[in-house]
Amino acid sequence: MLKNETYIKVKGGKALKGNIKISGSKNSILALIPAMCLGDGVGVLTNAPLISDVEAMKGILGEIGIQLNCESNSVRIEGNIIYNELSKQYVSKIRASNLFLGVLLAKFGKAVVPLSGGDKIGNRPIDIHLYVFDKFGIKTKVVDGFVKCEATQFPYKGQNIFLRFPSVGATENAMLVASAADSETIIYNAAMEPEIVDLAILLNSMGTRISGAGTPVIRIKTSDSKLVRTSHEVIPDRLEAGTFLFMLAVTKGRGIIKNVIPEHVISVTSILADSGVDIKIEDSNIFIDATNCELSPIHVEALPFPGFPTDLQPIATVYSSHCIGMSIIKDTIHTERFNHLYELSRMGMVHTNIATNIIIEGIQNLAGASLEGTDIRMAVSLVMAALIAEGESKIYGLNHILRGYDNFVKKLMGLGAEVSVIDKDTIETIVQKKCI
Ligand code: UD1
């Protein structure tokens, strides 16, 4: 277990060069693991990322009687759910643990799950999830930090449900709950993220009949047979791919991002190409070359997929500081997700707010500093800023990065970045663990 005092030492000013293989998607596997719980038999998720959020999932599964074992880059799941209640121990670590409400409701018609944790990136209500449950006739109440749910009739009937906002988690919960309904469910204004499609593919391979995933209308028909676990390959992590694309571009580097589904990162590759970066796509490879190019300013608005992802907004913000001219950044998903700006100001980065827009005038010369990231993407954006800052930086918050990025530091080293992981107490470089 890494101590929070551990930091990444970064020497800035070097162009990143080389090839990098993208790992399996964090957000996908965090929905696929709960979905696997609905089946019987042995399930295997291949292309699994080595991240600490999967460890938290292992703890949650253990509490309800299911075994999860990580073997190299795959995750094996077996056993049957025997409890319908979860404690705060692991649930508090990750946001996606609220999907166990859907899982336990589909299994037992009853669930007691603590309010979930995850990144502190502003208010993250679950009213849409509870609205979905209510439509199925499931009564819910929040007592002392626990969400308690019970179906008035079980199995419940399928429903037509309109989501007021295409919430990823609420769409996933609706799909899980609907898989146990005794008639068809239709979800309108569903989230269209690639992780929703990945979830539908897994559930269908287990025996559900879901159509329309990836569009705003998803239909879930009843299935007569029991769901059976299968083997499934997790999609590549579009957010990791986007992160490294921005890093290579901002450092004026070049390389190949491998194992990507290019359509999943079209918002990133379009913005970078419009900004003057040479981008070529061949099958699952993205060739990027930013050597000798002057970066034009960007206009980013974080929106539901296929719009620009909110998770890459802090990273795009750092990128904009190295563009010539005025960039505009807006986050419509998490409007308060700008903690990185306060830390970045310690490197000398300045911004202005005009209404809900963040305006960044570049090029700004950043100076190395000691900074702390308090969520996954913020911490990574600070590392990215350190890569372009003059001198040395210390970035705290590696524990957050390891929640969602597989082998982050090793991958950066592979691209030639001057980075190392330092333990503050011993002032020694930590021997590289497998997943750092
Ligand atoms: C997922 C992703 C996260 C990403 C987010 C948006 C996982 C594990 N996490 O989170 O990385 O940043 O999608 O793409 O997949 N909302 C409500 N009420 C609700 C639910 C959501 O108001 O009941 C709001 C949220 O406050 C937020 C917006 O809807 O402003 C998007 O949230 P949602 O799509 O639900 O995100 P998550 O599923 O939590």
Residues whose N, C-alpha, C, O or C-beta is under 5 A from the ligand:
A	BS01	UD1	N27 L30 R95 A96 N123 R124 P125 I126 D127 I128 H129 P166 S167 V168 G169 A170 T310 D311 I333 H334
